Amino acid sequence: MKKPTILITACILFATTLFVQSQSLEAIKITDEWVSKLEKNIPTPTIKTEKKRKILVFSKATGFDHWTIPHNIELLKLFGKKTNAFEIHVGFDIENFDKKKLKQFDAVVLNNANPTGPKRDLFHDLLKNYTSLTDKEISEKAAMYEQNLINYVKKGGGLMILHGAIVVQNNSDAYSKMTGGSFDYHPKQQEMHIKEVDKNHPLVQAFKGKGLTHVDEPYFFKNAYFDYNFRPLLYFEVDKIEEIRHEPTDNINYVAWIKKHGKGRVFYTSPSHNAQSLENPDLLQFLMDGLQYVTGDLKADDSPMKSPSTK
């Protein structure tokens, strides 16, 4: 009588294993060999500059700990090492969002710096976890740091947002309007074909009209996303995605865009959750072009698109 039970258990374990495998790729260890391989694919900057742009790469998460955070750090450090375009400074301290410190940088990269729920407020989390301030002081100071970042961009700073960092202040209307949207949800990881919105746009020239096929989380957005106050760069077709939660009003879902915010510039890219995607030289060129856009060196049309209802 034990054999059927054993068989059923084995089937459940097999099915569970398949499900887990469909949800994620195995984390890559950062070794000298991996960094060397990555270094060989570092592109040449599209725009040659006389001056190095000083970049803050903020990489502290309090919520979901994306395993690609250190891989992105290595990538951006190589951007600085292999080109004359960037001076990379990796930061984890909330005091980097002090007004005077922000002024030192030409652009800020938010590297998967996502917070916990339900507040979805990274600055609140960091102050709660690493200071002895009262709840009232934490709320006031968190709001101040958020406003500092918004003002920094509004006055001409650059902001590059990688994947999960769209969630930094996910319940804030002001942050959502600056970034172009807030995170809603994502189905399971799956292979998808990301396509260019306009193959002639200078920010997507890296893909040569072929887009990007890779395994990733299909991100869906809410809040200011539906203002469409951005210039979309990449998208996927919703009807090609498995396990969506609700019927979309449009089959196009944008996953990368640029936008102006005051005098500053914002670049958001959902690709990628997995460091395996960094093995694609086209994606590296896209990321470098995005960084040159937010520093103001790469000029591109960042006028808002027309919403689907007015096309």
KEKE-3310 file (N, C-alpha, C; in steps of 0.2 Angstrom, whole numbers, plus 5000, padded with zeros to 4 digits):
npx = (5004:5011:5017:5009:5008:5021:5024:5014:5019:5032:5028:5022:5033:5041:5033:5033:5046:5048:5039:5046:5058:5053:5050:5062:5079:5095:5105:5120:5137:5148:5163:5181:5182:5169:5167:5178:5173:5162:5168:5174:5163:5159:5153:5158:5155:5141:5141:5155:5164:5172:5172:5171:5156:5149:5143:5131:5127:5115:5111:5104:5093:5078:5067:5062:5076:5085:5095:5103:5108:5122:5128:5124:5131:5144:5144:5141:5153:5162:5158:5163:5177:5181:5178:5179:5169:5162:5162:5160:5151:5147:5134:5126:5121:5108:5110:5115:5106:5104:5103:5115:5124:5118:5119:5132:5133:5131:5121:5109:5109:5096:5098:5089:5084:5073:5058:5050:5033:5018:5020:5029:5040:5055:5064:5058:5059:5073:5077:5069:5075:5089:5091:5088:5077:5061:5044:5037:5048:5054:5044:5044:5057:5059:5050:5056:5068:5063:5058:5069:5076:5066:5067:5080:5080:5071:5078:5088:5095:5100:5091:5092:5083:5083:5075:5068:5068:5059:5050:5053:5047:5033:5020:5018:5012:5019:5031:5028:5024:5035:5044:5037:5028:5021:5025:5014:5012:5019:5019:5024:5042:5047:5051:5052:5049:5055:5051:5056:5048:5050:5060:5069:5073:5085:5089:5087:5095:5104:5098:5096:5084:5079:5075:5074:5076:5073:5074:5063:5055:5039:5034:5021:5012:5005:4996:5004:5008:4998:4995:5004:5014:5027:5041:5040:5051:5053:5043:5032:5020:5005:4996:5005:5010:5011:4999:4993:4985:4973:4962:4969:4968:4974:4985:4998:5012:5022:5039:5051:5057:5059:5059:5056:5058:5054:5069:5077:5081:5074:5076:5069:5071:5064:5069:5084:5079:5087:5104:5109:5105:5114:5123:5121:5127:5120:5110:5119:5124:5112:5109:5120:5118:5106:5111:5119:5110:5103:5113:5113:5121:5118:5107:5090:5073:5062:5049:5032:5022:5007:4992:4985:4971:4970:4977)
npy = (4994:5006:5010:5017:5029:5033:5035:5045:5056:5057:5062:5074:5081:5082:5089:5101:5104:5107:5118:5128:5129:5135:5147:5154:5158:5151:5158:5167:5165:5178:5178:5180:5175:5177:5191:5195:5190:5198:5210:5210:5212:5225:5240:5253:5270:5278:5292:5302:5310:5324:5326:5316:5309:5310:5297:5291:5275:5268:5255:5249:5238:5234:5226:5214:5205:5207:5196:5200:5212:5214:5210:5220:5231:5227:5228:5242:5247:5243:5250:5262:5259:5255:5265:5283:5290:5289:5291:5280:5278:5268:5267:5264:5270:5280:5293:5298:5304:5317:5334:5341:5331:5325:5334:5333:5324:5319:5310:5298:5281:5270:5255:5241:5244:5241:5242:5236:5229:5235:5248:5252:5261:5266:5275:5276:5263:5262:5271:5267:5254:5257:5268:5277:5285:5292:5287:5298:5306:5298:5297:5311:5313:5304:5308:5320:5315:5309:5320:5327:5319:5320:5334:5335:5329:5337:5349:5347:5335:5318:5302:5285:5270:5254:5239:5232:5244:5253:5252:5260:5271:5266:5269:5283:5296:5307:5302:5292:5300:5306:5296:5289:5279:5266:5250:5236:5222:5206:5192:5174:5171:5170:5166:5179:5190:5205:5220:5234:5250:5261:5258:5267:5275:5284:5278:5264:5259:5249:5237:5234:5233:5220:5218:5210:5194:5185:5177:5183:5193:5198:5214:5223:5239:5253:5267:5282:5277:5276:5288:5290:5298:5298:5294:5279:5265:5251:5236:5222:5210:5208:5197:5186:5183:5172:5168:5181:5193:5201:5206:5215:5232:5235:5228:5230:5232:5242:5242:5249:5266:5283:5300:5317:5327:5341:5350:5339:5321:5305:5288:5272:5255:5239:5226:5219:5205:5195:5190:5183:5190:5200:5195:5198:5208:5218:5222:5228:5239:5246:5249:5257:5268:5273:5277:5287:5296:5300:5308:5318:5318:5310:5314:5314:5311:5314:5317:5316:5301:5298:5294:5277:5278:5290:5288)
npz = (5000:5001:4990:4980:4988:4989:4975:4972:4980:4974:4961:4965:4970:4959:4950:4958:4957:4943:4943:4951:4944:4932:4937:4940:4937:4940:4952:4948:4952:4957:4950:4946:4934:4928:4929:4921:4909:4907:4906:4894:4885:4887:4881:4869:4873:4866:4865:4864:4878:4886:4899:4914:4920:4936:4945:4956:4963:4970:4981:4991:4998:5006:5005:4994:4990:4977:4968:4958:4962:4966:4954:4945:4951:4948:4934:4932:4938:4929:4918:4922:4923:4910:4902:4898:4902:4914:4932:4945:4960:4973:4983:5000:5010:5018:5019:5008:5001:5006:5003:4999:4997:4986:4976:4972:4962:4945:4940:4947:4950:4954:4960:4960:4972:4982:4994:5009:5011:5020:5017:5007:5006:5004:5011:5023:5028:5029:5038:5049:5051:5054:5063:5078:5079:5082:5078:5072:5069:5060:5049:5045:5041:5031:5021:5018:5012:5001:4994:4992:4983:4972:4970:4966:4954:4947:4946:4937:4938:4934:4933:4934:4934:4939:4936:4949:4957:4954:4963:4974:4981:4981:4984:4983:4975:4970:4967:4958:4948:4944:4940:4931:4933:4944:4952:4949:4948:4944:4934:4933:4931:4914:4897:4886:4872:4870:4862:4852:4853:4844:4831:4826:4836:4845:4858:4857:4848:4850:4849:4836:4829:4832:4844:4861:4867:4881:4898:4910:4923:4919:4920:4927:4928:4937:4943:4940:4928:4919:4914:4904:4902:4896:4886:4877:4876:4875:4874:4878:4871:4878:4876:4874:4886:4900:4914:4918:4928:4927:4914:4901:4895:4884:4872:4872:4883:4891:4895:4897:4897:4894:4901:4904:4919:4925:4924:4923:4919:4917:4916:4914:4916:4915:4911:4918:4928:4930:4930:4920:4908:4906:4899:4886:4874:4868:4877:4886:4879:4878:4891:4894:4885:4891:4903:4898:4893:4904:4910:4902:4891:4879:4867:4865:4859:4871:4872:4878:4875:4865:4873:4873:4870:4862:4851)
capx = (5000:5015:5020:5005:5009:5028:5023:5011:5024:5037:5025:5021:5040:5043:5029:5035:5053:5047:5036:5051:5062:5050:5050:5068:5085:5100:5110:5127:5142:5153:5170:5185:5180:5163:5169:5182:5169:5157:5172:5175:5157:5157:5153:5160:5150:5139:5144:5162:5164:5178:5171:5168:5150:5150:5137:5129:5124:5112:5110:5102:5086:5075:5062:5065:5084:5087:5102:5107:5111:5130:5130:5123:5136:5150:5143:5142:5160:5166:5157:5168:5183:5182:5177:5181:5163:5158:5165:5155:5152:5142:5132:5121:5119:5102:5112:5117:5100:5105:5103:5122:5127:5115:5122:5139:5132:5127:5115:5108:5106:5093:5099:5085:5083:5066:5057:5045:5026:5014:5022:5033:5044:5062:5067:5055:5062:5080:5077:5067:5080:5096:5091:5084:5072:5054:5040:5036:5054:5055:5040:5046:5063:5058:5047:5061:5073:5060:5057:5076:5077:5062:5069:5086:5079:5067:5082:5092:5099:5098:5089:5091:5080:5084:5071:5064:5069:5053:5045:5056:5041:5028:5013:5019:5010:5024:5037:5026:5023:5042:5047:5033:5023:5022:5024:5008:5013:5022:5018:5030:5047:5046:5055:5048:5052:5054:5052:5057:5042:5052:5066:5074:5074:5092:5090:5086:5099:5108:5095:5096:5078:5078:5072:5078:5073:5077:5070:5063:5048:5035:5032:5015:5012:4999:4996:5005:5009:4992:4996:5008:5018:5034:5043:5041:5056:5052:5037:5030:5013:5002:4993:5010:5012:5007:4997:4992:4980:4967:4962:4972:4964:4979:4989:5005:5014:5029:5044:5057:5055:5063:5055:5058:5055:5057:5075:5080:5079:5073:5077:5068:5071:5062:5074:5082:5079:5092:5111:5111:5103:5119:5128:5119:5130:5115:5107:5124:5124:5106:5110:5125:5115:5102:5115:5122:5104:5101:5118:5112:5126:5115:5101:5085:5066:5059:5042:5027:5018:5000:4989:4982:4964:4970:4981)
capy = (5000:5012:5012:5023:5035:5035:5038:5052:5060:5059:5066:5081:5084:5083:5095:5107:5106:5110:5125:5132:5130:5140:5154:5158:5156:5150:5164:5167:5168:5183:5176:5184:5173:5180:5198:5196:5189:5204:5216:5210:5215:5232:5244:5260:5275:5281:5299:5303:5316:5326:5326:5310:5310:5307:5293:5287:5269:5267:5248:5246:5235:5232:5221:5208:5206:5204:5193:5204:5219:5215:5210:5227:5235:5225:5230:5249:5249:5242:5256:5267:5257:5254:5271:5289:5293:5289:5290:5277:5278:5264:5269:5260:5275:5285:5300:5300:5308:5323:5339:5343:5325:5324:5339:5331:5319:5321:5306:5293:5275:5266:5248:5236:5246:5241:5242:5231:5231:5238:5255:5252:5267:5264:5279:5275:5257:5263:5275:5262:5249:5259:5274:5276:5290:5291:5286:5304:5309:5294:5299:5317:5313:5300:5312:5325:5312:5308:5327:5329:5316:5323:5341:5334:5328:5343:5354:5345:5329:5312:5297:5279:5266:5247:5234:5233:5250:5257:5252:5263:5274:5264:5272:5290:5299:5312:5298:5289:5305:5308:5290:5287:5274:5262:5243:5233:5215:5202:5184:5170:5172:5166:5168:5184:5194:5212:5224:5241:5254:5264:5256:5272:5280:5283:5274:5257:5257:5243:5230:5233:5231:5213:5217:5206:5188:5183:5175:5189:5194:5203:5219:5227:5245:5256:5274:5287:5274:5277:5295:5289:5304:5296:5291:5272:5262:5244:5233:5216:5209:5204:5190:5181:5182:5167:5170:5188:5193:5203:5207:5221:5236:5236:5222:5233:5234:5245:5240:5253:5272:5289:5305:5323:5329:5347:5350:5333:5316:5299:5282:5266:5248:5233:5221:5212:5202:5190:5192:5180:5194:5204:5192:5200:5214:5223:5225:5232:5245:5249:5252:5263:5273:5275:5281:5294:5300:5304:5313:5324:5318:5307:5318:5309:5313:5311:5320:5311:5298:5299:5288:5273:5281:5296:5287)
capz = (5000:5002:4983:4977:4991:4986:4968:4972:4983:4969:4956:4968:4970:4952:4948:4961:4954:4937:4944:4953:4938:4928:4940:4941:4934:4945:4953:4945:4957:4954:4950:4942:4927:4926:4928:4915:4903:4907:4904:4886:4882:4889:4875:4869:4874:4860:4864:4868:4882:4888:4906:4917:4924:4943:4946:4963:4962:4977:4980:4997:4998:5013:5004:4991:4989:4970:4968:4953:4964:4966:4947:4942:4953:4944:4928:4932:4939:4923:4914:4924:4922:4903:4898:4901:4903:4921:4938:4948:4967:4975:4990:5003:5016:5016:5019:5001:4998:5008:4997:4997:4994:4979:4971:4970:4957:4938:4940:4952:4948:4959:4958:4963:4979:4984:5001:5011:5011:5015:5016:5001:5007:5006:5015:5030:5030:5031:5045:5054:5053:5056:5067:5084:5078:5084:5072:5069:5066:5054:5044:5043:5038:5025:5017:5016:5008:4995:4991:4990:4976:4967:4968:4963:4946:4944:4945:4932:4939:4931:4937:4931:4938:4937:4937:4955:4960:4952:4969:4980:4984:4977:4986:4982:4969:4967:4965:4952:4942:4942:4937:4925:4935:4950:4951:4951:4949:4939:4933:4934:4926:4908:4891:4882:4867:4871:4856:4851:4851:4838:4830:4824:4842:4847:4864:4856:4842:4852:4848:4829:4826:4833:4851:4866:4870:4887:4903:4915:4926:4915:4925:4925:4931:4939:4945:4934:4921:4914:4912:4898:4902:4895:4879:4878:4872:4874:4876:4876:4870:4884:4875:4874:4893:4904:4921:4919:4933:4925:4907:4900:4891:4879:4872:4873:4890:4891:4901:4897:4894:4896:4902:4907:4925:4926:4920:4923:4914:4920:4912:4918:4912:4919:4910:4919:4935:4930:4928:4913:4903:4905:4894:4880:4873:4866:4883:4890:4876:4880:4898:4894:4882:4895:4908:4895:4892:4910:4912:4897:4885:4873:4866:4862:4859:4877:4873:4880:4870:4866:4877:4868:4868:4858:4845)
cpx = (5004:5017:5016:5007:5016:5027:5020:5016:5029:5035:5024:5028:5043:5040:5032:5042:5052:5044:5042:5056:5059:5049:5056:5074:5090:5104:5117:5132:5146:5160:5174:5184:5174:5164:5173:5178:5164:5161:5173:5169:5155:5158:5156:5155:5148:5141:5150:5161:5171:5178:5168:5162:5151:5143:5136:5125:5121:5109:5107:5094:5084:5070:5065:5072:5085:5094:5106:5110:5119:5132:5130:5129:5143:5150:5144:5149:5164:5164:5162:5175:5185:5181:5179:5175:5160:5163:5160:5156:5146:5140:5126:5118:5113:5105:5115:5111:5099:5106:5110:5125:5124:5118:5129:5139:5128:5121:5115:5106:5103:5093:5095:5084:5075:5064:5052:5038:5024:5016:5025:5036:5051:5065:5065:5059:5069:5081:5074:5072:5087:5096:5087:5078:5065:5050:5039:5042:5055:5051:5042:5052:5063:5055:5052:5066:5070:5059:5064:5077:5073:5065:5076:5085:5076:5072:5088:5096:5096:5096:5088:5089:5080:5079:5066:5064:5063:5048:5048:5051:5035:5021:5013:5017:5015:5029:5035:5026:5030:5045:5043:5028:5025:5021:5017:5009:5017:5020:5024:5036:5046:5050:5050:5052:5050:5056:5053:5050:5044:5059:5071:5076:5081:5094:5089:5090:5103:5105:5094:5090:5075:5075:5077:5074:5077:5072:5069:5056:5045:5032:5026:5015:5006:5001:4998:5007:5004:4991:4999:5012:5026:5035:5044:5047:5055:5046:5036:5022:5010:4999:4999:5013:5008:5005:4996:4986:4973:4968:4964:4967:4968:4983:4997:5006:5021:5033:5050:5054:5060:5058:5059:5055:5058:5063:5079:5078:5079:5073:5075:5068:5069:5067:5081:5082:5085:5099:5113:5109:5109:5125:5126:5122:5125:5112:5112:5124:5118:5106:5115:5122:5110:5105:5118:5116:5103:5106:5117:5117:5123:5108:5096:5078:5063:5052:5037:5023:5011:4997:4985:4975:4964:4974:4977)
cpy = (5006:5014:5017:5029:5038:5038:5044:5057:5062:5063:5073:5085:5086:5089:5102:5109:5110:5118:5130:5134:5135:5147:5158:5154:5155:5156:5162:5169:5173:5181:5180:5182:5177:5188:5199:5195:5195:5209:5216:5212:5222:5236:5250:5265:5278:5288:5300:5310:5317:5325:5319:5313:5306:5304:5290:5281:5267:5260:5245:5244:5233:5227:5215:5209:5202:5202:5196:5210:5219:5214:5216:5231:5233:5228:5238:5251:5248:5247:5261:5266:5257:5260:5277:5293:5294:5288:5287:5277:5274:5266:5265:5265:5280:5292:5303:5304:5315:5328:5340:5337:5324:5328:5338:5326:5321:5316:5301:5287:5271:5259:5243:5238:5247:5239:5236:5233:5232:5245:5256:5259:5265:5268:5278:5268:5258:5266:5271:5257:5251:5265:5272:5282:5288:5290:5292:5307:5305:5296:5306:5317:5309:5304:5318:5321:5311:5315:5329:5326:5319:5330:5340:5333:5334:5348:5353:5338:5323:5306:5290:5274:5259:5242:5236:5239:5255:5257:5256:5267:5273:5267:5280:5292:5303:5308:5295:5294:5306:5302:5287:5281:5270:5255:5241:5226:5212:5195:5181:5172:5167:5169:5173:5188:5201:5216:5231:5245:5258:5262:5261:5277:5278:5278:5267:5255:5251:5237:5229:5231:5224:5213:5213:5200:5186:5180:5181:5189:5199:5208:5222:5233:5248:5264:5278:5284:5275:5284:5295:5296:5303:5294:5284:5270:5255:5241:5226:5215:5205:5198:5185:5179:5177:5170:5177:5188:5196:5205:5214:5225:5237:5230:5224:5235:5236:5243:5244:5260:5277:5295:5311:5324:5335:5348:5344:5327:5309:5293:5276:5260:5243:5227:5223:5210:5197:5192:5189:5185:5199:5201:5194:5207:5220:5226:5230:5239:5249:5253:5258:5269:5277:5280:5288:5298:5304:5309:5319:5324:5315:5311:5313:5312:5310:5315:5314:5308:5300:5293:5284:5275:5286:5294:5287)
cpz = (5000:4995:4980:4981:4989:4979:4968:4975:4978:4964:4959:4968:4963:4949:4951:4959:4948:4938:4946:4948:4933:4931:4941:4938:4940:4946:4951:4951:4953:4956:4946:4935:4924:4925:4922:4908:4902:4904:4897:4882:4883:4883:4875:4870:4867:4859:4868:4872:4884:4896:4909:4921:4931:4944:4953:4961:4969:4976:4986:4997:5005:5012:5000:4989:4982:4970:4963:4956:4963:4958:4943:4944:4949:4937:4927:4934:4933:4918:4915:4922:4915:4899:4901:4902:4910:4926:4943:4956:4969:4982:4993:5009:5014:5016:5012:4998:5002:5002:4995:4994:4987:4974:4969:4963:4950:4938:4946:4949:4954:4957:4962:4970:4981:4991:5002:5010:5019:5013:5009:5001:5009:5011:5022:5032:5033:5037:5050:5056:5056:5060:5073:5084:5080:5077:5068:5066:5059:5048:5041:5039:5031:5020:5014:5011:5001:4991:4989:4983:4971:4965:4964:4955:4943:4942:4940:4933:4935:4935:4933:4936:4935:4940:4944:4959:4958:4959:4975:4984:4981:4978:4986:4975:4966:4964:4958:4946:4939:4938:4931:4927:4942:4948:4953:4953:4944:4939:4934:4929:4920:4902:4887:4877:4868:4864:4857:4849:4844:4836:4828:4830:4844:4853:4863:4850:4844:4850:4840:4826:4828:4840:4855:4868:4876:4892:4908:4918:4921:4920:4922:4930:4933:4940:4939:4928:4916:4912:4905:4897:4901:4888:4879:4873:4870:4877:4875:4875:4875:4882:4874:4881:4897:4911:4922:4924:4931:4917:4906:4895:4884:4878:4872:4880:4889:4897:4901:4894:4897:4897:4905:4914:4927:4921:4919:4919:4918:4915:4916:4913:4917:4917:4913:4926:4935:4927:4921:4907:4901:4901:4887:4879:4871:4872:4886:4886:4877:4886:4898:4890:4887:4901:4904:4893:4898:4912:4907:4891:4879:4873:4863:4863:4866:4878:4875:4874:4870:4869:4871:4865:4863:4852:4839)
residu = (MET:LYS:LYS:PRO:THR:ILE:LEU:ILE:THR:ALA:CYS:ILE:LEU:PHE:ALA:THR:THR:LEU:PHE:VAL:GLN:SER:GLN:SER:LEU:GLU:ALA:ILE:LYS:ILE:THR:ASP:GLU:TRP:VAL:SER:LYS:LEU:GLU:LYS:ASN:ILE:PRO:THR:PRO:THR:ILE:LYS:THR:GLU:LYS:LYS:ARG:LYS:ILE:LEU:VAL:PHE:SER:LYS:ALA:THR:GLY:PHE:ASP:HIS:TRP:THR:ILE:PRO:HIS:ASN:ILE:GLU:LEU:LEU:LYS:LEU:PHE:GLY:LYS:LYS:THR:ASN:ALA:PHE:GLU:ILE:HIS:VAL:GLY:PHE:ASP:ILE:GLU:ASN:PHE:ASP:LYS:LYS:LYS:LEU:LYS:GLN:PHE:ASP:ALA:VAL:VAL:LEU:ASN:ASN:ALA:ASN:PRO:THR:GLY:PRO:LYS:ARG:ASP:LEU:PHE:HIS:ASP:LEU:LEU:LYS:ASN:TYR:THR:SER:LEU:THR:ASP:LYS:GLU:ILE:SER:GLU:LYS:ALA:ALA:MET:TYR:GLU:GLN:ASN:LEU:ILE:ASN:TYR:VAL:LYS:LYS:GLY:GLY:GLY:LEU:MET:ILE:LEU:HIS:GLY:ALA:ILE:VAL:VAL:GLN:ASN:ASN:SER:ASP:ALA:TYR:SER:LYS:MET:THR:GLY:GLY:SER:PHE:ASP:TYR:HIS:PRO:LYS:GLN:GLN:GLU:MET:HIS:ILE:LYS:GLU:VAL:ASP:LYS:ASN:HIS:PRO:LEU:VAL:GLN:ALA:PHE:LYS:GLY:LYS:GLY:LEU:THR:HIS:VAL:ASP:GLU:PRO:TYR:PHE:PHE:LYS:ASN:ALA:TYR:PHE:ASP:TYR:ASN:PHE:ARG:PRO:LEU:LEU:TYR:PHE:GLU:VAL:ASP:LYS:ILE:GLU:GLU:ILE:ARG:HIS:GLU:PRO:THR:ASP:ASN:ILE:ASN:TYR:VAL:ALA:TRP:ILE:LYS:LYS:HIS:GLY:LYS:GLY:ARG:VAL:PHE:TYR:THR:SER:PRO:SER:HIS:ASN:ALA:GLN:SER:LEU:GLU:ASN:PRO:ASP:LEU:LEU:GLN:PHE:LEU:MET:ASP:GLY:LEU:GLN:TYR:VAL:THR:GLY:ASP:LEU:LYS:ALA:ASP:ASP:SER:PRO:MET:LYS:SER:PRO:SER:THR:LYS)
# end
